[in-house]
Amino acid sequence: MSAAINILVTILFVIVLLYLVQKLPIDSTMKQMAQIVVLIVGAVSLLSSLGVF
């Protein structure tokens, strides 16, 4: 059960971070790079919570 909660919290955290990146006053290239970093970190976090890493 705690793994499901961890996955849900990670997904919500990634969604909030992606929203906040969109609100940053920077150019679109930097926004895309920040979004990619957030998605990669979120994917690694999800995989580690599933026990892959």
Helices and strands as residue ranges (DSSP letters): H 2-23, H 28-50
